[in-house]
Amino acid sequence: MLTEKELGERLKNIREVRRISQFRLGEMVECGQGHIGKLEKGEHYPKLPTLYKISESLNISVSDILAESPPSKDGMLSPEEVGANIRKWRTMRGLGVKKLAEKSGVSRNSIRNLETGKCMSFLLTYQYIAEALGVTVGTLQAKESGGQSLNLQSTVRTGMIVRRLTPMECERLQGYPDGWTDIGEWRDSKGKLRDSADSPRYKACGNSIALPFWDFLAKRISAQYLRPVTMGSLFDGIGGFPLVFERHNGKGTARWASEIEEFPIAVTKLRFGEE
């Protein structure tokens, strides 16, 4: 177990790597600069709720702070590295700073400061940005070399705080490939162009089947066929039944699917074609 002094030195080292002043950290944790200074001097242990707030503000897990071996500075991304990841994913998504600000609810000035590495922000800010980009916080904090990052990963629950899943995490939870519902701009049945948004993705995932059970069933049913078969699917959602059927019977064996919701129809058309 770390002594008060050892823990204080560790907190100071992590704070300095993040280039966050005692004053700024005190504001983020809502305990004041003086309290942070006392903790770093090892005058006493922080209370557990305070330690959770410090870990979130410094973007590192409590378990890494309290680990027997101190976190390696090579394992903690600098503000510039995290900012470069945000800029990279924003560019890959074809979004300007203004559009990302609109989707995430984070101000343009804050996004610019994060991308240039001028500051680090609260975990919740990174979660909003990650959701807008369709990635996890862990992706934004991944090391370019592929090595392990000790930055706080995108855990669903941290302490008593529970966050919303991203659309991609919902896809993974239900067994779909990453980005299955990420189709960009799309046209409804009346030809109206619709913007890319998370809301229809959440709704479509919520109204669709979870694949693992149906994949298990389709595999065993398909093994019993004595001749080639095809499949049609009613009220199919985002193409879950055709997806598992074609896994075991080959591309093109799912011949048709019906659906009444516009966005799931667009997803299925994109993934399986118009025929």
N, C-alpha and C positions, 0 to 999 in steps of 0.2 A: 504493500500500500504506500502511495506517495505521501511524503510529509507535506506540511503546509508550504514550506519553502520550495520543495521540488515542484509542487503543483503551480506555485506562483511563477517560478522561472519558466515553466513550460507554457503557461498562458501568455507570458510576456513575449517569448520567442515566436509563438504562433501569431500573436497580434502584430509583431514587427514584420513578419513575413507578409502578412496581409496588408501592411502599411496603413493600419488603422491606429489613430492616436488614442490615448487613454480617454481623452475627452469625448471623442466620437463613439468609442465603445461604451462608455458610460451612458451616453444618450441612447444608443441602440438597446442596451440592456435595461435602461430606465433605473439606474442605481447611482449615477453620478461618477465623476472622475476620481474623487477621493476614495470611493469604495473599491474601484478597480485597482488603484494604486496600492491599497492595503492588501488586496488579494495577491498582487504580483510580488509584494514584499514578503509574503508568507505569514502575515499576521494572524490569519485564520482561514479555515476552509469556507468555500462558498456554499450557501444552501443549495439543495438540489434544483429547485426551480430556477435559481440564478445561473447555475452551471448549464442547464439546458438552454437558457437564453444566450449565454456566452457562446456555446457551441454553435447555435444557429447563426449568430452574428458573425462568428469567425469562419463559418462554413466548414466545420469539421465535426465528426461525431464525438459524443461524450466518451464512447469506448476508446477512441483513438487518443483523446486527451488523457485518459486515465490509464492507458496501456503501460505495461512494465517498461518497455523501451520507448523513448520519446519519438514522436513522429519525425521522419526524415524531411528536411526542407526540400529535397528532390521530389518527394511524394506529394507536396502541396503546391497546387498551381498558383502562380502569381496572378494579380488582377489583370495584367496584360494577356496572359495565356487564356484565362476565362473569357476575356473580352474578345480575343481573336476567334474563339470557338463560337461565340454569339454571332459575330460578324460573318463567319464562314457559313453557318447554318442559315442566317438571314439571306445571304446572297444565293445560296443553293435553292432556297424557297422562292426566290425572285421577289423579295419584299424590300421596299425602301424603309428607312427609319420611321417615316410617318405612318406607313401601313402597319408595321410591327407595333408601333405605339397604340394604334387604334385597336388591333386585335388583342393585345396583352393588357391594355389599361395602364401601362407604364409610360411615363412622359417621354417625349422625344429627347429632352435634355438628359434625362437619366440614362436612356439607352446609349446615347453618344458617350457619356462619361464611362459607362460600363465597358463599351467596346474599345475605348482608348485606354482602359486600365487606370483611369484616374481615381477609381474607388471600388470598393466591394459593397454589396448591398445585402439586405435581409434575404434569407432563404426563400421567403414567400415571393419576393420580386423575381427571383430566378425561376420559380415554379410557374408564374404567370407568363414569363417569356418563353419557357420551354413548351408550355401548352400551346401558345400561339404558333410556335415553330413545329409542333407535332413531334417533339422529342422529349426525353426525360431530362431532369436536372443532371443526372449522372452523365448523360451524353455531352451536355454543355461543359461539364467539368472533366471530361476524359482527356488524358494526356495524348498529345499528338503522336508520340512514339508508340502508343498502345499500352504503355506500362500502367501500373496501378496508381490511381489517384486517391489520396487520403481526404480529398474534399468530401464534404457531407453528401452522401448519395441520396437519391430520390426515394427515400423510404416513405411508404404510405402513412405510417404512424411514427412520429418522433415525440417521445414523452406522451403528453396528453393531447397533442395536436394531430388531427387527422386531415389529410388533404384529399382533394378530388383527383381521381385517376385521369390521365390524359387519354385522348381518343385512341392512341396507339396501344396504351396499356389495356384499354377495354378490348381491343382487337386480340391482343395476346391472351387475355383472360379467357376469351371465348374460342381461342384456337385458330384465329385467322392469321394469315401472313401480315407482317408489318406493313402498314400503309394501305391495307386493303380498301378502306373507305376514303383514303386521301386522294381524291380524283381531281382536285383543282376546280376551276370553273366548269360548270356543266349546264346542259340545257334540259328543261322539262319537256313534257309531251306536247306543249303548245309552242315550243321553240324559244321560250324566254331564257335568256342567259342568266344563270345564278352564280353568285360569288362563292368562292371557297369559304367555308365556315365550319366551326366545330359543332354547332348545335345539331345539324342534321346527322352528323357522324355519331354523336351520342345517342340520338333517338334511334337511328338505324341499328346500332349495336344492341341497344336495349330491347328492340323488338325482334331480334334475330336469334337463331338457334346457337347453342354452344356446340362446337364441333366434336370434341373428344368422344362422347357417347355415340354420336351418329357415325363417326369414322369407324369406331369399333364394330358397330352393327353392319355398316355397309361392307366392310371387309369380309365378314363372315357370310353375309347373304350372297355377295358376289362370288364367293368360292363354290356356291352350290349350282350356279347356272350351267346348263349343258350346251348353250349356244349364245352367240353375241346378243346383248340386250341394250336397250336405250331407256332413258328415263325422262319423265316430265314431272314438274313440281308446281304445286299450287301454293300461293301466298308465301313465296320463297324468301322474302326479305332481301338480303344482300348476296344471295347466291351460295348459301351454305350447303344446301343439298347437292347442287351440281358440282360444287368443289370437292366434296368427299366422294361422290359417285365416280367422278372422272379420275380420282386418285387410284381407284381400284379397277376401273374398266376402260381407261384410255380417253384421250382427248376427243371430244365430239360425241361421246356417248350420252351426255346430258343434252337432250334435243330442245327442250323449251322449259320456260319457267314463267309463272304469272305473279303479279304483284300490283297493288293499288297505290302505294306511296311513291311519289316522284323520285326522291333521292335514291332509295334502294333500286329502283328501275335503272337509274343512270349508272349506279355501281355495277349492276349485273351486266348491262350492255357493254360497259367498258371492259370488264373482265372476261366475258364470254362471246362478245360480238353480237351483231344484230340478227344473225340467222336463227 
